[in-house]
Amino acid sequence: MNVLLDHLPEFRAGFVGTVSLTAVSAAIALVLGILIAGFRVSPVPPLRFLGTAWVALLRNTPLTLLFLVSAFIVPEILFPGMSPFVLGSLALGFYTSAFVCEAVRSGINTVPLGQAEAARSIGMTFSQTLRIIVLPQATRTVLPPLSSIFIALTKNSAIAGAFSVTELFGVQKLLSDQGYDIVPIFIWVACAYLIITFSISGTFRLLERRMEVAR
């Protein structure tokens, strides 16, 4: 308990950093994942190719390599002066978007084909059909895998601490380097991660129950 009370500002900053990084990265991943999933089921061949290439590239690239690119290459070539938090959020969001895309695409595939055909028969475009007819019905199927994906995203955010982003695992490394006993530090960091992941899991369970009531 002493290590927590003595370094409460550091633990608080790490907790807030992890929550912020998780929230921003999840938002990026969700928007990109839905967009790329739309590309993957699009009737336009170039969009399908782009969606397939995006998922294949990011799912088969180590996350640490993406962080290296975002931390050392992107600031030098594209966006000088961008903050480590933004760069870390982009790396984590882009990586996770590939998994969100596959979850959303699987949900889309559970919607009966007749729904899309009926929408087209009354003159709706592909984007309208996807947005108004297909995605709302796919949401019930997509929620459980999205919960697991965002919990994994929270744990993956620990890598950002090695790239100058303030987060929980970085606090653990800082205090360990100062000579504090690593066991109580790990216990408090683990408790903080559990709070975040249980909150995500509980939120998605609540959403699933609400969707069941709506059904």
Buried (B, 14 or more C-beta within 10 A) or exposed (E): EEBBEEBEEBBEBBBEBBBBBBBBBBEBBBEBBBBBBBBBBBEEEEBBEBBBEBBEEBEEBEBEEBBBBBBEEBBEEEEEEBEBBBBBBBBBBBBBBBBBBBBBBBBBEEBEEEEBEEBBEEEBEBEEBBBEBBBEBBBBBBBBBBBBBBBEBBBBBBBBBBBEBBBBBBBBBBBEEEEBEEEBBEEBBEEBBEEBBEBBBEEBEEBBEEBEEEE
